[in-house]
Amino acid sequence: MNTMTRREMLSGLAGGAVALGVRGDRVARSQQPINRVQFAWNDSGVPNPFQVSDAGPRGPILVSLIYDTLTWKDQTGIIPWLASEWSASDDGLTYSFQLVSGATWHDGNPLTADDVAFSFGYYARHPYVWMGTDVVDGTTAEGDMVRVTLRQPYAPS
């Protein structure tokens, strides 16, 4: 079975989306660059991790192609992504994530542990429609380390 990495999929999706979104007749009439990506479908939800919709085919999956996560899963299991390493406490209630160095936002500002903690806090106040975050008791930022404390052990299937 052939597998595709997330980066390969994103590259293909971006190239295909640009090809679908840029119409030749519009480019021929105007030499102005078109600064947007237009998807060929209209029911994928909003490409905002705080407003993701489960409408349409795989709305949350499409958003994950735009916004990175602390870890990712491939055919070998869970792998580093924005976290270079992580550990869990013996009781399974506290997870510590060391952020990779050099990760930035689209505007070049560095990704910080405070940004990650903010995201968890925001999700707690504004839960996903398709998945709650009530298992998270709290998140703290300590340098480049993020600690997530759970209310109870959690092992999704």
N, C-alpha and C positions, 0 to 999 in steps of 0.2 A: 504494500500500500504506500503510495506517495503521500508525503505530508508537506505542508507549506508552513513556513515560519510566520509569525505575526508580522514581522517587518516585510516579508515578501508579499503577504496578503495586503498590507496597508499600501505598499508601493503599487501593486496592481489595481487596488480599489481607487487610489488617488488618480492614477493615470487614466483608468476607465472613466472615472467621474469627470475628470477634466475634458476628456474626449467627448463625453456625452453632453457636457454643459456648455462647451464653446461651439457655437454654430457658425459655420463658414460664412453665411451671408452677413451676419452681424460683424464679423471680423473684417470682411471685405469693405463694408461701408465705413468702418471706423478703425483708425489705427490706435485707438485708446485700448490699453490692456484691460481685460476683464478679470477682476480680482475676486472671484468667487468660485466655489465648487458647487455644482448643481447635480444632485443625485437623480437617477432616472425614475425613482419612485417617490411618492409623497406621503407615505404613511410610516416613516421610520422614527417618528418622534422628534424631539428637539435635541440638537447636538450640544447639550449642556448637561454635565454630570449631575447637577442639582435638580434638573427638570426632566430627566429622561422619561420617555414614555414607553410603555410596553406595547403600544399600538404597532401594528404592522409586523413584518417579519424580522424578528431579532433586534428590536430597537435597542435594548441594552448592549447587545453584542456590537452593534455599529458604533455606539458611543465609546466602547472600550477600544476601538481602533483609533480614536482621536485622543483620548485621555489615558495615560499610563496608570498602572496599579503598582502597589508595593512588590507584589510577586506575580508570577504568571505560571501557567501550567502547560507543559508540553507532553510529548509522548513518554518522557522519562519521569515526570512528576512535577512537583512545584520547583520553580527556578527563580533566581533573583531577577528583579526588574528595576524598580526605583529603590528597592532595599538591596544592599549588597550582601547582607546577612541578617539572620533573625534567630531568636531563641524563644522558648516557652518555659514558663515556670513549671516546677514539678506538679503543681495542682491544676495546671492547664488554664489558669485564670489570667495570667499576665503574659503578653507577647511583646518582645522588644525588637524593633526594627532599626538597623543602622542604615541610613540613607547613603546612596551612592554619591560620590563626589562629582561635581560638575554638572548635575542635572539642572536645567533651567526651564523657565516658562517660555512661552512663545515670544515674549518681548525681551528675552535675555536675562531677566532677573533670576537669581538663584532660587531653586526649590529649597524650602527650609522645613525643619521638623514642625515649626509653628504652623506652616501651611497645611501639613498633614493633620495635625491636631485640630485645626480649624475645620477641615473637611469632615472629620468624624463628629465634631460638635454640631456642625450644620445638619448632617444627616440625622442626628438624634432629634433635632428640633423640627426637621422637615423630612420625615421618612419617605423612602421610595414607596410607590404604589404597589410594586410587585415584591418587595422584600423589606421587612422591618430591620431596624438596627438596635432594637431594645435589649439585645443580649450584651451590648457594650455598656459598661458602667462608666467609663471615662477614659480620656486620653491625655497624656502629658508629653511635652517636648522637653528634651534635655540635650542641648547641643545639637548634634546631628542624629540623635537617637529619639525614636518615638516609642512610647510605652502605651499599649492598649490593654486596659483591664476589663475583663468580662464579669458579668453577674453570676454566670454559671459556665461550666465547661461547654464547649460548642464544637460539634464535629458534623458539618453538613455532608450530605451524601452526594 
